[in-house]
Amino acid sequence: MRHRCVLPLLLLSAFLAFPLSSFAAVVAPYQDRSAPVTQAQFEALTAAVRNAQSAGDNAWMLVSAALVLLMTGPGLALFYGGLVRRKNILGTMMQSFAMMGVITLVWAVVGYSLAFGHGNSFIGGFEHLFLRGVTLTPNMDYAPTIPEQTFMVYQLMFAIITPALITGAVAERVKFSSLVVFLTLWSLVVYCPMAHMIWGVGGWMNVSGGSTPVMDFAGGTVVHITSGISALVCAIYLGKRAGYPQTPMPPHSMVLSFIGACLLWVGWFGFNAGSALSAGSLATSAFINTQFAAAAAALSWTFVEWVLNGKPTALGAISGAVAGLATITQASGYVQPMAAILIGLVAGVVCCLMVLKVKKVFGYDDSLDAFGVHGIGGTMGALFTGVFASGAINAVYGRDGAGLPMAVGAVDGNWHQLLNQTIAVVFGWVLAIVGTLVLLFVVDRTMGLRLSTADEAEGLDLALHGEEGYDLNA
């Protein structure tokens, strides 16, 4: 009987001995607690910690960049594509897809340099032309824990979606070639200067050193005000679609738009939380505020529509969510969660009234309500940031949307900061209106913007691209 127990005991001893011996080998160098840590050991440990932080931040930023690109295609492409008539779905989706290709190359050649290069208070210089000097080492001016190429490609995704938002206002009636040229020029004339002024080192409205510090965590002014106001200008300049508003023009596929809106909501976490430029607690704060504001706005828009029209619609719910997301963008890293909910509730109500009531009063044909959602939402968000910016959040994180240290006392929510936010709103409106009008005039005179009556009746898909998104005879 004893012999039967010997073999199992030997196996158990060997099983336990291996990990114990391995553990002993690992801890042996540290058993002598009295031995001082050498300078080389300390430097090696410091480098290991720094590398671990950099790897984590870089992973989060690459994921965030992919999430922001997801917002343009498929998010915005599906959202806008489902809202137009069936004969225009491919043409509308192509407009978003074109920005993914064209703006990428423009950004690589000159756009990044104009936005984030060293220049003057209004525009960057040409130091990064053709991405010269943009390496795999961090740029300490912007994001000290990630490669500058990661920062560059993350900012590229913002540069892609911003002009794509404008296409919603001119849907179903603009030439594809002319629109691509206009939006390319617009990104250089309007977007890049605004990005530099607010986020670029030396920018006039940079929160960390500008003469008029403006708090724009993730692009409420840079993205939504510029695109939303430009969208309104484009809609008025082009004129109404043939038959609008007498002829009903309902969305051809709310299912596609619903999916697109959900993708926008998910992608927005990269848009806002990614703007922390690190995987730390600030990203968590922006993530939570994004979720809360979107949910609140979706509910408040639905409620207002229910009261006004007697039924809650899917279009209203998803439009409300996008309005909340656009409005919280500027404040997402600066406010507390309850303030984010309040911002979302107000955004849903105001943007709903803009779309359902104000647009009818003035009679402009903003086809997919880019102005009512993004222009108005971005404007409200800029002002709300000045009101609700939390000193507690700022004191804990001490960083602005570009990853730069900020003077907490100078940017806490107060009347002085609200004045700065108002200046940014006014300047953003003026730059968008003037820049857009000039570019529209130039492109219209040289290429023509508006589709012919015959092409508009036939639809973008066949008239401009020679293919059908749907069988129109089905």
Contacts in CASP RR format, 6 or more apart in sequence:
PFRMAT RR
TARGET T0000
AUTHOR 0000-0000-0000
METHOD contacts of the structure
MODEL  1
MRHRCVLPLLLLSAFLAFPLSSFAAVVAPYQDRSAPVTQAQFEALTAAVR
NAQSAGDNAWMLVSAALVLLMTGPGLALFYGGLVRRKNILGTMMQSFAMM
GVITLVWAVVGYSLAFGHGNSFIGGFEHLFLRGVTLTPNMDYAPTIPEQT
FMVYQLMFAIITPALITGAVAERVKFSSLVVFLTLWSLVVYCPMAHMIWG
VGGWMNVSGGSTPVMDFAGGTVVHITSGISALVCAIYLGKRAGYPQTPMP
PHSMVLSFIGACLLWVGWFGFNAGSALSAGSLATSAFINTQFAAAAAALS
WTFVEWVLNGKPTALGAISGAVAGLATITQASGYVQPMAAILIGLVAGVV
CCLMVLKVKKVFGYDDSLDAFGVHGIGGTMGALFTGVFASGAINAVYGRD
GAGLPMAVGAVDGNWHQLLNQTIAVVFGWVLAIVGTLVLLFVVDRTMGLR
LSTADEAEGLDLALHGEEGYDLNA
53 145 0 8 1.000
54 138 0 8 1.000
54 145 0 8 1.000
54 146 0 8 1.000
56 279 0 8 1.000
57 143 0 8 1.000
57 145 0 8 1.000
57 146 0 8 1.000
57 277 0 8 1.000
57 278 0 8 1.000
57 279 0 8 1.000
57 280 0 8 1.000
58 145 0 8 1.000
58 146 0 8 1.000
58 147 0 8 1.000
58 150 0 8 1.000
59 279 0 8 1.000
60 274 0 8 1.000
60 278 0 8 1.000
60 279 0 8 1.000
60 283 0 8 1.000
61 143 0 8 1.000
61 146 0 8 1.000
61 150 0 8 1.000
61 151 0 8 1.000
61 154 0 8 1.000
61 274 0 8 1.000
61 277 0 8 1.000
61 278 0 8 1.000
62 150 0 8 1.000
63 270 0 8 1.000
64 154 0 8 1.000
64 269 0 8 1.000
64 270 0 8 1.000
64 271 0 8 1.000
64 273 0 8 1.000
64 274 0 8 1.000
65 150 0 8 1.000
65 153 0 8 1.000
65 154 0 8 1.000
65 156 0 8 1.000
65 157 0 8 1.000
65 270 0 8 1.000
67 266 0 8 1.000
67 267 0 8 1.000
67 268 0 8 1.000
67 269 0 8 1.000
67 270 0 8 1.000
67 271 0 8 1.000
68 154 0 8 1.000
68 157 0 8 1.000
68 158 0 8 1.000
68 160 0 8 1.000
68 161 0 8 1.000
68 267 0 8 1.000
68 270 0 8 1.000
68 271 0 8 1.000
69 100 0 8 1.000
69 157 0 8 1.000
69 160 0 8 1.000
70 263 0 8 1.000
70 266 0 8 1.000
70 267 0 8 1.000
71 157 0 8 1.000
71 161 0 8 1.000
71 263 0 8 1.000
71 264 0 8 1.000
71 267 0 8 1.000
71 268 0 8 1.000
71 271 0 8 1.000
72 96 0 8 1.000
72 99 0 8 1.000
72 100 0 8 1.000
72 157 0 8 1.000
72 160 0 8 1.000
72 161 0 8 1.000
72 164 0 8 1.000
73 96 0 8 1.000
73 97 0 8 1.000
73 100 0 8 1.000
73 263 0 8 1.000
74 259 0 8 1.000
74 260 0 8 1.000
74 263 0 8 1.000
75 259 0 8 1.000
75 260 0 8 1.000
75 261 0 8 1.000
75 263 0 8 1.000
75 264 0 8 1.000
76 96 0 8 1.000
76 161 0 8 1.000
76 164 0 8 1.000
76 165 0 8 1.000
76 260 0 8 1.000
76 264 0 8 1.000
77 92 0 8 1.000
77 93 0 8 1.000
77 96 0 8 1.000
77 97 0 8 1.000
77 260 0 8 1.000
78 93 0 8 1.000
78 256 0 8 1.000
78 257 0 8 1.000
78 259 0 8 1.000
78 260 0 8 1.000
78 263 0 8 1.000
79 256 0 8 1.000
79 257 0 8 1.000
79 260 0 8 1.000
79 261 0 8 1.000
79 263 0 8 1.000
79 264 0 8 1.000
79 318 0 8 1.000
79 322 0 8 1.000
80 92 0 8 1.000
80 93 0 8 1.000
80 95 0 8 1.000
80 96 0 8 1.000
80 167 0 8 1.000
80 168 0 8 1.000
80 171 0 8 1.000
80 257 0 8 1.000
80 368 0 8 1.000
81 88 0 8 1.000
81 89 0 8 1.000
81 92 0 8 1.000
81 93 0 8 1.000
81 253 0 8 1.000
81 256 0 8 1.000
81 257 0 8 1.000
82 89 0 8 1.000
82 92 0 8 1.000
82 251 0 8 1.000
82 252 0 8 1.000
82 253 0 8 1.000
82 254 0 8 1.000
82 256 0 8 1.000
82 257 0 8 1.000
83 171 0 8 1.000
83 251 0 8 1.000
83 257 0 8 1.000
83 315 0 8 1.000
83 367 0 8 1.000
83 368 0 8 1.000
84 92 0 8 1.000
84 171 0 8 1.000
84 172 0 8 1.000
84 251 0 8 1.000
84 252 0 8 1.000
84 367 0 8 1.000
84 368 0 8 1.000
85 172 0 8 1.000
85 249 0 8 1.000
85 252 0 8 1.000
85 459 0 8 1.000
86 252 0 8 1.000
86 253 0 8 1.000
86 469 0 8 1.000
86 470 0 8 1.000
86 472 0 8 1.000
87 458 0 8 1.000
87 459 0 8 1.000
87 460 0 8 1.000
87 461 0 8 1.000
87 462 0 8 1.000
87 472 0 8 1.000
88 171 0 8 1.000
88 172 0 8 1.000
88 459 0 8 1.000
88 460 0 8 1.000
88 461 0 8 1.000
89 252 0 8 1.000
89 253 0 8 1.000
89 256 0 8 1.000
89 461 0 8 1.000
89 469 0 8 1.000
89 470 0 8 1.000
90 460 0 8 1.000
90 461 0 8 1.000
90 465 0 8 1.000
90 467 0 8 1.000
90 468 0 8 1.000
90 469 0 8 1.000
91 176 0 8 1.000
91 460 0 8 1.000
91 461 0 8 1.000
91 464 0 8 1.000
91 465 0 8 1.000
92 167 0 8 1.000
92 168 0 8 1.000
92 171 0 8 1.000
92 172 0 8 1.000
92 460 0 8 1.000
94 176 0 8 1.000
94 460 0 8 1.000
94 465 0 8 1.000
95 164 0 8 1.000
95 167 0 8 1.000
95 176 0 8 1.000
95 179 0 8 1.000
96 164 0 8 1.000
96 167 0 8 1.000
98 176 0 8 1.000
98 180 0 8 1.000
99 160 0 8 1.000
99 161 0 8 1.000
99 163 0 8 1.000
99 164 0 8 1.000
99 183 0 8 1.000
100 160 0 8 1.000
101 160 0 8 1.000
102 180 0 8 1.000
102 183 0 8 1.000
102 184 0 8 1.000
103 156 0 8 1.000
103 159 0 8 1.000
103 160 0 8 1.000
103 163 0 8 1.000
103 183 0 8 1.000
103 184 0 8 1.000
103 187 0 8 1.000
104 156 0 8 1.000
104 160 0 8 1.000
106 184 0 8 1.000
106 187 0 8 1.000
106 188 0 8 1.000
107 152 0 8 1.000
107 156 0 8 1.000
107 159 0 8 1.000
107 160 0 8 1.000
108 130 0 8 1.000
108 131 0 8 1.000
109 129 0 8 1.000
109 130 0 8 1.000
110 126 0 8 1.000
110 129 0 8 1.000
110 130 0 8 1.000
110 188 0 8 1.000
111 159 0 8 1.000
111 187 0 8 1.000
111 188 0 8 1.000
111 192 0 8 1.000
112 128 0 8 1.000
112 131 0 8 1.000
112 134 0 8 1.000
112 152 0 8 1.000
112 155 0 8 1.000
112 156 0 8 1.000
113 124 0 8 1.000
113 125 0 8 1.000
113 126 0 8 1.000
113 127 0 8 1.000
113 128 0 8 1.000
113 129 0 8 1.000
114 123 0 8 1.000
114 124 0 8 1.000
114 125 0 8 1.000
114 126 0 8 1.000
114 188 0 8 1.000
114 192 0 8 1.000
114 193 0 8 1.000
114 196 0 8 1.000
115 124 0 8 1.000
115 155 0 8 1.000
115 159 0 8 1.000
115 191 0 8 1.000
115 192 0 8 1.000
115 195 0 8 1.000
115 196 0 8 1.000
115 199 0 8 1.000
115 200 0 8 1.000
116 124 0 8 1.000
116 128 0 8 1.000
116 142 0 8 1.000
116 152 0 8 1.000
116 155 0 8 1.000
116 195 0 8 1.000
116 196 0 8 1.000
116 199 0 8 1.000
116 200 0 8 1.000
116 201 0 8 1.000
117 124 0 8 1.000
117 125 0 8 1.000
117 127 0 8 1.000
117 128 0 8 1.000
117 196 0 8 1.000
117 200 0 8 1.000
117 201 0 8 1.000
118 124 0 8 1.000
118 125 0 8 1.000
118 127 0 8 1.000
118 201 0 8 1.000
118 202 0 8 1.000
119 125 0 8 1.000
119 196 0 8 1.000
119 202 0 8 1.000
120 202 0 8 1.000
121 197 0 8 1.000
121 202 0 8 1.000
121 203 0 8 1.000
121 204 0 8 1.000
121 210 0 8 1.000
121 211 0 8 1.000
122 193 0 8 1.000
122 196 0 8 1.000
122 197 0 8 1.000
122 203 0 8 1.000
122 204 0 8 1.000
123 192 0 8 1.000
123 193 0 8 1.000
123 196 0 8 1.000
124 192 0 8 1.000
124 196 0 8 1.000
124 200 0 8 1.000
127 133 0 8 1.000
128 134 0 8 1.000
131 152 0 8 1.000
133 148 0 8 1.000
134 148 0 8 1.000
134 149 0 8 1.000
134 152 0 8 1.000
135 147 0 8 1.000
135 148 0 8 1.000
135 149 0 8 1.000
136 147 0 8 1.000
136 148 0 8 1.000
136 149 0 8 1.000
137 147 0 8 1.000
137 148 0 8 1.000
138 144 0 8 1.000
138 145 0 8 1.000
138 146 0 8 1.000
138 147 0 8 1.000
138 148 0 8 1.000
139 148 0 8 1.000
139 151 0 8 1.000
141 201 0 8 1.000
141 404 0 8 1.000
142 148 0 8 1.000
142 151 0 8 1.000
142 200 0 8 1.000
142 201 0 8 1.000
142 277 0 8 1.000
142 402 0 8 1.000
142 403 0 8 1.000
142 404 0 8 1.000
143 150 0 8 1.000
143 151 0 8 1.000
143 277 0 8 1.000
143 278 0 8 1.000
143 403 0 8 1.000
145 277 0 8 1.000
145 278 0 8 1.000
146 277 0 8 1.000
146 278 0 8 1.000
151 277 0 8 1.000
154 274 0 8 1.000
154 277 0 8 1.000
155 195 0 8 1.000
158 195 0 8 1.000
158 219 0 8 1.000
158 222 0 8 1.000
158 223 0 8 1.000
158 271 0 8 1.000
159 187 0 8 1.000
159 191 0 8 1.000
159 192 0 8 1.000
159 195 0 8 1.000
161 223 0 8 1.000
162 187 0 8 1.000
162 191 0 8 1.000
162 222 0 8 1.000
162 223 0 8 1.000
162 226 0 8 1.000
162 227 0 8 1.000
163 183 0 8 1.000
163 184 0 8 1.000
163 186 0 8 1.000
163 187 0 8 1.000
163 191 0 8 1.000
163 227 0 8 1.000
164 183 0 8 1.000
165 223 0 8 1.000
165 224 0 8 1.000
165 227 0 8 1.000
165 228 0 8 1.000
165 231 0 8 1.000
165 370 0 8 1.000
165 374 0 8 1.000
166 183 0 8 1.000
166 186 0 8 1.000
166 227 0 8 1.000
166 228 0 8 1.000
166 230 0 8 1.000
166 231 0 8 1.000
166 234 0 8 1.000
166 370 0 8 1.000
167 179 0 8 1.000
167 183 0 8 1.000
167 370 0 8 1.000
168 231 0 8 1.000
168 366 0 8 1.000
168 367 0 8 1.000
168 368 0 8 1.000
168 369 0 8 1.000
168 370 0 8 1.000
169 228 0 8 1.000
169 231 0 8 1.000
169 232 0 8 1.000
169 234 0 8 1.000
169 235 0 8 1.000
169 366 0 8 1.000
169 367 0 8 1.000
169 368 0 8 1.000
169 370 0 8 1.000
169 371 0 8 1.000
170 179 0 8 1.000
170 231 0 8 1.000
170 234 0 8 1.000
170 235 0 8 1.000
170 238 0 8 1.000
170 367 0 8 1.000
171 367 0 8 1.000
171 368 0 8 1.000
172 241 0 8 1.000
172 249 0 8 1.000
172 367 0 8 1.000
172 456 0 8 1.000
172 459 0 8 1.000
172 460 0 8 1.000
173 238 0 8 1.000
173 239 0 8 1.000
173 241 0 8 1.000
173 242 0 8 1.000
173 367 0 8 1.000
173 450 0 8 1.000
173 451 0 8 1.000
173 456 0 8 1.000
174 238 0 8 1.000
174 449 0 8 1.000
174 450 0 8 1.000
174 451 0 8 1.000
175 447 0 8 1.000
175 448 0 8 1.000
175 449 0 8 1.000
175 450 0 8 1.000
175 451 0 8 1.000
175 464 0 8 1.000
176 460 0 8 1.000
176 464 0 8 1.000
176 465 0 8 1.000
177 447 0 8 1.000
178 443 0 8 1.000
178 444 0 8 1.000
178 447 0 8 1.000
178 448 0 8 1.000
178 449 0 8 1.000
179 449 0 8 1.000
181 443 0 8 1.000
181 447 0 8 1.000
182 439 0 8 1.000
182 440 0 8 1.000
182 443 0 8 1.000
182 449 0 8 1.000
185 439 0 8 1.000
185 442 0 8 1.000
185 443 0 8 1.000
186 230 0 8 1.000
186 435 0 8 1.000
186 436 0 8 1.000
186 439 0 8 1.000
189 435 0 8 1.000
189 438 0 8 1.000
189 439 0 8 1.000
190 226 0 8 1.000
190 230 0 8 1.000
190 431 0 8 1.000
190 432 0 8 1.000
190 435 0 8 1.000
190 436 0 8 1.000
191 222 0 8 1.000
191 226 0 8 1.000
193 431 0 8 1.000
194 221 0 8 1.000
194 222 0 8 1.000
194 226 0 8 1.000
194 428 0 8 1.000
194 431 0 8 1.000
195 222 0 8 1.000
196 203 0 8 1.000
197 203 0 8 1.000
197 204 0 8 1.000
197 205 0 8 1.000
197 206 0 8 1.000
198 205 0 8 1.000
198 206 0 8 1.000
198 207 0 8 1.000
198 214 0 8 1.000
198 216 0 8 1.000
198 219 0 8 1.000
198 221 0 8 1.000
198 222 0 8 1.000
198 424 0 8 1.000
199 206 0 8 1.000
199 216 0 8 1.000
199 222 0 8 1.000
199 401 0 8 1.000
199 402 0 8 1.000
200 206 0 8 1.000
200 402 0 8 1.000
201 404 0 8 1.000
202 209 0 8 1.000
202 210 0 8 1.000
203 209 0 8 1.000
203 210 0 8 1.000
204 210 0 8 1.000
204 211 0 8 1.000
204 212 0 8 1.000
205 212 0 8 1.000
205 213 0 8 1.000
205 214 0 8 1.000
205 216 0 8 1.000
205 420 0 8 1.000
205 423 0 8 1.000
205 424 0 8 1.000
205 427 0 8 1.000
206 213 0 8 1.000
206 214 0 8 1.000
206 402 0 8 1.000
206 404 0 8 1.000
207 213 0 8 1.000
207 214 0 8 1.000
207 215 0 8 1.000
207 216 0 8 1.000
207 400 0 8 1.000
207 401 0 8 1.000
207 402 0 8 1.000
207 404 0 8 1.000
207 406 0 8 1.000
207 411 0 8 1.000
208 400 0 8 1.000
208 402 0 8 1.000
208 404 0 8 1.000
208 405 0 8 1.000
208 406 0 8 1.000
208 407 0 8 1.000
212 420 0 8 1.000
212 423 0 8 1.000
212 424 0 8 1.000
213 406 0 8 1.000
213 407 0 8 1.000
213 410 0 8 1.000
213 411 0 8 1.000
213 417 0 8 1.000
213 420 0 8 1.000
214 221 0 8 1.000
214 382 0 8 1.000
214 420 0 8 1.000
214 421 0 8 1.000
214 423 0 8 1.000
214 424 0 8 1.000
215 330 0 8 1.000
215 331 0 8 1.000
215 334 0 8 1.000
215 385 0 8 1.000
215 386 0 8 1.000
215 389 0 8 1.000
215 400 0 8 1.000
215 411 0 8 1.000
215 417 0 8 1.000
215 420 0 8 1.000
215 421 0 8 1.000
216 222 0 8 1.000
216 330 0 8 1.000
216 382 0 8 1.000
216 385 0 8 1.000
216 401 0 8 1.000
216 424 0 8 1.000
217 272 0 8 1.000
217 275 0 8 1.000
217 286 0 8 1.000
217 329 0 8 1.000
217 330 0 8 1.000
217 331 0 8 1.000
217 332 0 8 1.000
217 333 0 8 1.000
217 334 0 8 1.000
217 385 0 8 1.000
217 400 0 8 1.000
217 401 0 8 1.000
218 271 0 8 1.000
218 272 0 8 1.000
218 274 0 8 1.000
218 275 0 8 1.000
218 286 0 8 1.000
218 329 0 8 1.000
218 330 0 8 1.000
218 332 0 8 1.000
218 333 0 8 1.000
218 401 0 8 1.000
219 275 0 8 1.000
219 329 0 8 1.000
219 330 0 8 1.000
220 326 0 8 1.000
220 329 0 8 1.000
220 330 0 8 1.000
220 378 0 8 1.000
220 381 0 8 1.000
220 382 0 8 1.000
221 330 0 8 1.000
221 378 0 8 1.000
221 382 0 8 1.000
221 424 0 8 1.000
221 425 0 8 1.000
221 428 0 8 1.000
223 329 0 8 1.000
223 374 0 8 1.000
224 326 0 8 1.000
224 329 0 8 1.000
224 330 0 8 1.000
224 374 0 8 1.000
224 375 0 8 1.000
224 377 0 8 1.000
224 378 0 8 1.000
225 375 0 8 1.000
225 378 0 8 1.000
225 379 0 8 1.000
225 382 0 8 1.000
225 425 0 8 1.000
225 428 0 8 1.000
225 429 0 8 1.000
225 432 0 8 1.000
226 428 0 8 1.000
226 431 0 8 1.000
226 432 0 8 1.000
227 370 0 8 1.000
227 374 0 8 1.000
227 375 0 8 1.000
227 432 0 8 1.000
228 370 0 8 1.000
228 371 0 8 1.000
228 372 0 8 1.000
228 374 0 8 1.000
228 375 0 8 1.000
228 378 0 8 1.000
228 432 0 8 1.000
229 371 0 8 1.000
229 375 0 8 1.000
229 428 0 8 1.000
229 429 0 8 1.000
229 432 0 8 1.000
229 433 0 8 1.000
229 436 0 8 1.000
230 432 0 8 1.000
230 433 0 8 1.000
230 435 0 8 1.000
230 436 0 8 1.000
231 366 0 8 1.000
231 370 0 8 1.000
231 371 0 8 1.000
231 374 0 8 1.000
231 375 0 8 1.000
232 364 0 8 1.000
232 366 0 8 1.000
232 370 0 8 1.000
232 371 0 8 1.000
232 375 0 8 1.000
233 432 0 8 1.000
233 433 0 8 1.000
233 436 0 8 1.000
233 437 0 8 1.000
233 440 0 8 1.000
234 436 0 8 1.000
234 440 0 8 1.000
235 364 0 8 1.000
235 365 0 8 1.000
235 366 0 8 1.000
235 367 0 8 1.000
235 371 0 8 1.000
236 364 0 8 1.000
237 437 0 8 1.000
237 440 0 8 1.000
237 444 0 8 1.000
237 449 0 8 1.000
238 449 0 8 1.000
238 450 0 8 1.000
239 365 0 8 1.000
239 450 0 8 1.000
240 363 0 8 1.000
240 364 0 8 1.000
240 365 0 8 1.000
241 249 0 8 1.000
241 365 0 8 1.000
241 367 0 8 1.000
241 456 0 8 1.000
242 453 0 8 1.000
242 456 0 8 1.000
242 457 0 8 1.000
244 365 0 8 1.000
245 360 0 8 1.000
245 363 0 8 1.000
245 365 0 8 1.000
251 257 0 8 1.000
251 315 0 8 1.000
252 470 0 8 1.000
254 314 0 8 1.000
254 315 0 8 1.000
257 315 0 8 1.000
257 318 0 8 1.000
258 314 0 8 1.000
258 318 0 8 1.000
261 318 0 8 1.000
261 319 0 8 1.000
261 321 0 8 1.000
261 322 0 8 1.000
262 318 0 8 1.000
264 321 0 8 1.000
264 322 0 8 1.000
264 325 0 8 1.000
265 294 0 8 1.000
265 321 0 8 1.000
265 322 0 8 1.000
265 325 0 8 1.000
268 290 0 8 1.000
268 294 0 8 1.000
268 325 0 8 1.000
268 329 0 8 1.000
269 287 0 8 1.000
269 290 0 8 1.000
269 291 0 8 1.000
271 290 0 8 1.000
271 329 0 8 1.000
272 286 0 8 1.000
272 287 0 8 1.000
272 289 0 8 1.000
272 290 0 8 1.000
272 328 0 8 1.000
272 329 0 8 1.000
272 332 0 8 1.000
272 333 0 8 1.000
273 283 0 8 1.000
273 284 0 8 1.000
273 286 0 8 1.000
273 287 0 8 1.000
273 290 0 8 1.000
273 332 0 8 1.000
274 283 0 8 1.000
274 286 0 8 1.000
275 286 0 8 1.000
275 332 0 8 1.000
275 333 0 8 1.000
275 401 0 8 1.000
276 282 0 8 1.000
276 283 0 8 1.000
276 286 0 8 1.000
276 333 0 8 1.000
276 397 0 8 1.000
276 399 0 8 1.000
276 401 0 8 1.000
276 403 0 8 1.000
277 399 0 8 1.000
277 401 0 8 1.000
277 402 0 8 1.000
277 403 0 8 1.000
278 403 0 8 1.000
281 396 0 8 1.000
281 397 0 8 1.000
282 333 0 8 1.000
282 397 0 8 1.000
282 399 0 8 1.000
285 332 0 8 1.000
285 333 0 8 1.000
285 393 0 8 1.000
285 397 0 8 1.000
286 332 0 8 1.000
286 333 0 8 1.000
288 337 0 8 1.000
288 340 0 8 1.000
289 328 0 8 1.000
289 331 0 8 1.000
289 332 0 8 1.000
289 333 0 8 1.000
289 335 0 8 1.000
289 336 0 8 1.000
289 337 0 8 1.000
289 339 0 8 1.000
289 340 0 8 1.000
290 325 0 8 1.000
290 328 0 8 1.000
290 332 0 8 1.000
290 340 0 8 1.000
292 337 0 8 1.000
292 340 0 8 1.000
292 341 0 8 1.000
292 344 0 8 1.000
293 324 0 8 1.000
293 325 0 8 1.000
293 327 0 8 1.000
293 328 0 8 1.000
293 332 0 8 1.000
293 340 0 8 1.000
293 341 0 8 1.000
293 343 0 8 1.000
293 344 0 8 1.000
293 347 0 8 1.000
294 321 0 8 1.000
294 324 0 8 1.000
294 325 0 8 1.000
294 328 0 8 1.000
294 344 0 8 1.000
295 321 0 8 1.000
295 341 0 8 1.000
296 324 0 8 1.000
296 340 0 8 1.000
296 341 0 8 1.000
296 342 0 8 1.000
296 343 0 8 1.000
296 344 0 8 1.000
296 345 0 8 1.000
296 347 0 8 1.000
296 348 0 8 1.000
297 320 0 8 1.000
297 321 0 8 1.000
297 323 0 8 1.000
297 324 0 8 1.000
297 325 0 8 1.000
297 327 0 8 1.000
297 344 0 8 1.000
297 345 0 8 1.000
297 347 0 8 1.000
297 348 0 8 1.000
297 351 0 8 1.000
298 317 0 8 1.000
298 318 0 8 1.000
298 320 0 8 1.000
298 321 0 8 1.000
298 324 0 8 1.000
298 348 0 8 1.000
299 345 0 8 1.000
300 320 0 8 1.000
300 344 0 8 1.000
300 345 0 8 1.000
300 346 0 8 1.000
300 347 0 8 1.000
300 348 0 8 1.000
300 349 0 8 1.000
300 352 0 8 1.000
301 316 0 8 1.000
301 317 0 8 1.000
301 319 0 8 1.000
301 320 0 8 1.000
301 321 0 8 1.000
301 323 0 8 1.000
301 348 0 8 1.000
301 349 0 8 1.000
301 351 0 8 1.000
301 352 0 8 1.000
302 312 0 8 1.000
302 313 0 8 1.000
302 316 0 8 1.000
302 317 0 8 1.000
302 320 0 8 1.000
303 312 0 8 1.000
304 348 0 8 1.000
304 349 0 8 1.000
304 352 0 8 1.000
304 353 0 8 1.000
304 356 0 8 1.000
305 311 0 8 1.000
305 312 0 8 1.000
305 313 0 8 1.000
305 316 0 8 1.000
305 352 0 8 1.000
305 356 0 8 1.000
306 312 0 8 1.000
308 356 0 8 1.000
309 356 0 8 1.000
316 352 0 8 1.000
319 351 0 8 1.000
319 352 0 8 1.000
319 355 0 8 1.000
319 369 0 8 1.000
319 373 0 8 1.000
320 347 0 8 1.000
320 348 0 8 1.000
320 351 0 8 1.000
320 352 0 8 1.000
320 373 0 8 1.000
322 373 0 8 1.000
323 344 0 8 1.000
323 347 0 8 1.000
323 348 0 8 1.000
323 351 0 8 1.000
323 352 0 8 1.000
323 372 0 8 1.000
323 373 0 8 1.000
323 376 0 8 1.000
323 377 0 8 1.000
324 343 0 8 1.000
324 344 0 8 1.000
324 347 0 8 1.000
324 348 0 8 1.000
324 351 0 8 1.000
324 377 0 8 1.000
326 347 0 8 1.000
326 373 0 8 1.000
326 374 0 8 1.000
326 375 0 8 1.000
326 377 0 8 1.000
326 378 0 8 1.000
327 343 0 8 1.000
327 344 0 8 1.000
327 346 0 8 1.000
327 347 0 8 1.000
327 348 0 8 1.000
327 351 0 8 1.000
327 377 0 8 1.000
327 378 0 8 1.000
327 380 0 8 1.000
327 381 0 8 1.000
327 384 0 8 1.000
328 340 0 8 1.000
328 343 0 8 1.000
328 344 0 8 1.000
328 347 0 8 1.000
328 381 0 8 1.000
329 378 0 8 1.000
329 381 0 8 1.000
330 378 0 8 1.000
330 381 0 8 1.000
330 382 0 8 1.000
330 384 0 8 1.000
330 385 0 8 1.000
331 339 0 8 1.000
331 340 0 8 1.000
331 343 0 8 1.000
331 381 0 8 1.000
331 384 0 8 1.000
331 385 0 8 1.000
331 386 0 8 1.000
331 388 0 8 1.000
331 389 0 8 1.000
332 340 0 8 1.000
333 393 0 8 1.000
333 397 0 8 1.000
333 401 0 8 1.000
334 385 0 8 1.000
334 388 0 8 1.000
334 389 0 8 1.000
334 390 0 8 1.000
334 393 0 8 1.000
334 394 0 8 1.000
335 343 0 8 1.000
335 384 0 8 1.000
335 385 0 8 1.000
335 388 0 8 1.000
335 389 0 8 1.000
335 390 0 8 1.000
335 393 0 8 1.000
336 388 0 8 1.000
336 390 0 8 1.000
336 392 0 8 1.000
336 393 0 8 1.000
339 384 0 8 1.000
339 388 0 8 1.000
339 390 0 8 1.000
342 388 0 8 1.000
343 380 0 8 1.000
343 381 0 8 1.000
343 384 0 8 1.000
343 388 0 8 1.000
346 380 0 8 1.000
346 384 0 8 1.000
347 377 0 8 1.000
347 380 0 8 1.000
347 381 0 8 1.000
350 376 0 8 1.000
350 377 0 8 1.000
350 380 0 8 1.000
351 372 0 8 1.000
351 373 0 8 1.000
351 376 0 8 1.000
351 377 0 8 1.000
354 369 0 8 1.000
354 371 0 8 1.000
354 372 0 8 1.000
354 376 0 8 1.000
355 369 0 8 1.000
355 372 0 8 1.000
355 373 0 8 1.000
358 372 0 8 1.000
359 366 0 8 1.000
359 369 0 8 1.000
359 372 0 8 1.000
366 372 0 8 1.000
379 425 0 8 1.000
379 429 0 8 1.000
382 421 0 8 1.000
382 422 0 8 1.000
382 424 0 8 1.000
382 425 0 8 1.000
383 418 0 8 1.000
383 421 0 8 1.000
383 422 0 8 1.000
383 425 0 8 1.000
385 413 0 8 1.000
385 421 0 8 1.000
386 413 0 8 1.000
386 414 0 8 1.000
386 417 0 8 1.000
386 418 0 8 1.000
386 420 0 8 1.000
386 421 0 8 1.000
387 413 0 8 1.000
387 418 0 8 1.000
388 413 0 8 1.000
389 411 0 8 1.000
389 412 0 8 1.000
389 413 0 8 1.000
389 417 0 8 1.000
390 412 0 8 1.000
390 413 0 8 1.000
391 408 0 8 1.000
391 409 0 8 1.000
391 412 0 8 1.000
391 413 0 8 1.000
394 406 0 8 1.000
394 408 0 8 1.000
394 409 0 8 1.000
394 411 0 8 1.000
394 412 0 8 1.000
395 408 0 8 1.000
398 405 0 8 1.000
398 406 0 8 1.000
398 408 0 8 1.000
399 405 0 8 1.000
399 406 0 8 1.000
400 406 0 8 1.000
400 411 0 8 1.000
410 417 0 8 1.000
411 417 0 8 1.000
440 449 0 8 1.000
443 449 0 8 1.000
444 450 0 8 1.000
451 460 0 8 1.000
451 463 0 8 1.000
451 464 0 8 1.000
454 463 0 8 1.000
455 463 0 8 1.000
455 464 0 8 1.000
456 463 0 8 1.000
461 467 0 8 1.000
461 468 0 8 1.000
461 469 0 8 1.000
462 468 0 8 1.000
END
